[in-house]
Structure formats: structure tokens, C-alpha cells
Amino acid sequence: MNDPLLAIHGLKKSFGPVEIMRGVDLALRHNERHALIGPNGAGKSTLFHLVSGNLTPSAGQIVFDGRQIGGKSPQAINRLGLARSFQITNIFPKLTVFENIRLAVMRSRVAQYAFWKFIASDGGIRLETERLLELVRLAGRATTIAGEMAYSEQRSLEIAMTLASDPKLILLDEPMAGMSQEETHYTAELIRDVTRGRALMIVEHDMDVVFSLSDRISVLVYGQMIATGTPEDIRNDPNVRQAYLGEETSA
């Protein structure tokens, strides 16, 4: 447990002559909530793509739970215990909430390959689906068509689908984007609840959420990590205030 759950060393990513990630180092501890902040274009989503397998590093190492994962497929990385949600909700809008979560549970158990098996009769899948519904406070919406729910509820559904694989680390990319203040508060508390006993890395622009939710914060500016520390450390870091927080305040 002394070794970090996720360790990134000298990570670089270039698209042709354009260098997006310029030697990033980062360590994320077991069961830690870690926020990644920085101005638009800093490379936050690129870093998430690299860690989750959607992009291959140009150089450097990504080690998750003791294994080198740089360049592995998203499916292989997910099987190791890393799950990710995207900036845009990734649900099946024409299916019910229950059906969405059940599909995610099936996928985690490789049940989709057992075509001869009548899925509804698998009590384990049903029970796990119901447990996840309760966990994200959507039990009362089980039969609702997912695409007809409010945006914040769709994000809650996506979080349940992310949890279906029982991950050790969850990556959440701007989960509060487009939400009202009330929805943001609700979703932040939900994330706090469902990530207990797991590690979380979150990209979020709402600084109130970042400072209240995170154990530590890392600041990425133009593909380089300029600071990592506790919320109080980051709040008082003059380089961070100049590079990012000051811009947000003045804006």
C-alpha cells in the first residue's frame, strides 16, 4: 500500500510537431481523491486519454497497481481495475435506467458472450444492478427511459455504470459541467459517497467542488505539472494563483 496506485513518469504526447504533454510526473495514492486542474488547453483530457488507453504515449511510463499500462487497450486497462467517464454522458438513452446498469454489470462479468443464457434469470446480475441503483440514489427511477431524465440524473447513471466493474480507480472528466448549483452540490456529495474505499482522479472546473472534494490537487499548465499538494497548499501557491486560480478569480 506504500507504493502509489497510479504512477506517471516523464509522460509525453505529441501530435506531429505539437507536443501536448511535456514530461508529466504524477503519483496517486490508494483511496485518494485527487483533482487535476488547469486552464483550457492544459492537457487534462489528453492525460485522461493516455491513462485510460484511448491514446498511446509518445514517451514515459504509466504504472497502475504495479503494472505498466501505457499503450494497452481501454478494455485491458478496465479489466485491471481502472474505469472512466467522459465529459459527454455515455449512456444508452433509449433504454431504461435499470437496463443501462444491467448492461454495464453484464459487461463487467463477460455475460454478453453467453448468448444462450436468459439474462433476466441471472439473480446475481439483477441483485448487483439493484445495489448500484440504490448506491447512486436512482432506485425510484429504475423503469425511466434514461434519455428522458435530467442531466444530473444521467450523470448519476453514468457513475453507476462506471462502478459496475468494481474499479480501484475512477476517472471522472468534468462531471459537473452544465449543472445548476443545486445539481452540482448533489453530484459532489454523490461522488464523495460512492468513491469511499476507492481512488478518484477528477477533472473539474468548479473550484468549490475541487477544494471541498479533493485530498490533493495537481495543476497542469501547457502540458507540464507545476504543483501538487493539499487544497490549502494549492490555494496559497503563488505560481498556481498566477497561472490558473488568479485567472479564474478575475474571470
N, C-alpha and C positions, 0 to 999 in steps of 0.2 A: 504493500500500500504506500510505501515511501516513494516509489517511482511514480511519475505523473501518468495519468490515464492517457493523455494525448501530449505528445512531444513533437514540436516542429522545429527543425534545424535548417537554417540557411535556405529557406524556401524561396524559389524564384519561378516566375512565369512570364514568358514573353510571347507576344503575338507578332511574328515578324520582327521588325526592328524595335517595336514598342515593348518596353519592359514594364509590366504591371506590378508584379511582386519582386521586390529588390532585396532579397535576403532576410526573410522574416523568421524570427525565433519566438516560440511561444510554448509555455507549459501549462497544461490544465490538470488540476488535481482531481482525484476521485471525489465524487459527491459535491463538487464545487459548482456554484453558479457564476459563470464568467461572461461578462458583456464585452463585445467588440464594438467600439465606436470610432467615428472618424467622418470627415466631410465627404460629400458625394464625390465619387471617383477615386476614393482612397484605396479601393481594392478589397472591400469587405466581402462582397458577394463572390469575387474571384477566389478568395481564401476559402469560403464555404464550398465552392465548386471543387477545389483541389482536395479538401479534406474528405468530402463525401464521394469522390470518384467521378464527378462529372467532367473534370479536367485533369490532364496529366501534368505534373510538374516539369518545368524545364531543368531544374536542378534542386538539390536539397532533399531532406528526408521528412516523412510524416510517419510517426510511430504511434499506433493506437493499441493500448493494452499489451505492449511488448512486441507487437508485430508491425513490420514495415507495410504500409498500405498505399503509399504513393504510386499511382498508376493502376491500382486494382479497380475493378468494375464497381459501380454503386451497389449491385446485388451482393457481391462478395464482401464489401465493407459492411453492409447492413447485417449480413449473417454473423459478423464478428461482434455486433452489438452497438452499432452507430446508426442512428436514424435522423432524418432531416425533413423539415417542412420548408416550403418555398414562400417567396413574397406573395405570390398569387395562390389562392386556395386550390388545392389539388384533390378535389373530391369528385364523386360521380353524381352530378346534380339531379339526374332523373330517378335515382334510387332513393329508398328511404334511408333515414339515419341508421337504423339497425342494419340494413343491408350493406351500407358503406363500411361499417365497423366489422361486420362479419367477414366481408371480403378481405379486409386487412388481416384479421385473425387467421383466416384460411391461408393467406399468402405466407404468413409467418410460420405456419405449420406444414407448408407444402401440400396442403389439402387440395389445391386446384388440380393436381395431377391425378387424383383418384376419381376419375370421371364416373366410375361405376357406383360410387358411394353417394347416397342421397344425403346432401349436406345438412338439411334441416333435422335429420335424425341424430346428428353428432352432438351429443349433450355437452361435451367439453367445449366445443366451439360456441354453442349457444350461451353457456354459462360465462365464458370469458367475454363474449360480446356484451352481455348484460352487466358484467362487472365494470367494463370500460365505460358503458353508458352512465352508470352511477358515478364513476370517478370524475367524469367531465360534466356532470350535472345535466345530462341530456336524457335521462330515463323517461321523462314525460314527453319527449319528442321522438321516441323510437320509430313511430309509424309515419312521421312527417317526411315529405319529399325534401331531400337535402337542399335542392336549389331554391326552395321557397322560404328558407329560413333567413333570419337576419345575418348580416355579415359576421358579427361577433360569434354567433352560434355556429356558423360554418367553420370559423377558425377553431372553435372548441371541438368540433367534429374531427377536423384535421389533426388536432393534437391527440385525440383518442386513437386515430388510425396510426399515428406515429408511435404511440405507446404499445400498439398491438404486438410488436416484435420484442417487447420487454428489453429495450436498449439500455446499455450502460451510459451512453452519452446521447443527448438530444441536441440537434442544431435547429434553432428557430430563427428564421430570417424575417425581420420586421413584422412580428405577429400582431402588433397594434396598429399597423398602417391603416388609415381610413376610418378609425373608430372614434366615436364620441368619447368625452371624458369619462362618462359612466361606464361605457363598454370597456375602455382601457383599464379602469380600476378593476372591473370584474375579471378580465382576462389575465391581468397581472397576478391577482390572487389565485386564480385557477392554475397558472403556471407554477406559482410557488408551491401549491398543494401537490400537484402531480409529479413534480421533479424531486420530491423528498426521497433521498436514497439513491439518486441518480446524479450524473453530471449534466450540466447545461451550458451550452455556449449560445449566446443570443446576440443578434444584431438588431439594434433598436435605436430610433432617433428621439424618442421621448425620454429626456434626461431624468425626469422624475421617476419613471419606471426603472431606468438603468441604475440610478443611485440607490433606490429602495430595494431592488431585487437582487443585486449582484454582491457576491463575496469579494470578487476582484474585477477590475476593468482593465482592458488593454486598448490603447489608442493607436490606430493605424492611419498614417498620413502619407499619401502618394506612394503606397507600396512598401512603406517602412514602419516598423513598430517604434514609436517614440517614447512610450511609457507603459508600464504595467504596475498596478498597485491596488490598494483598497480604495473604496469610493472616496474616502477622506484624502488619501494621497493624491488621487487624480484631480479632485476638486481644487486642491491647493497647488498643483504643479504649474509653474508659470509657463513652461513650454506648451503644456496642454491647453491652457487658457488662451494663449496666443494663437495656437494652431487650429483650435477647434471650439472649445467652450466659449471663448470670447466672441467668436463669430456667431454662435448660436444665440448668445445673450443679446448682442446688438441687433440680430435679425428679429 
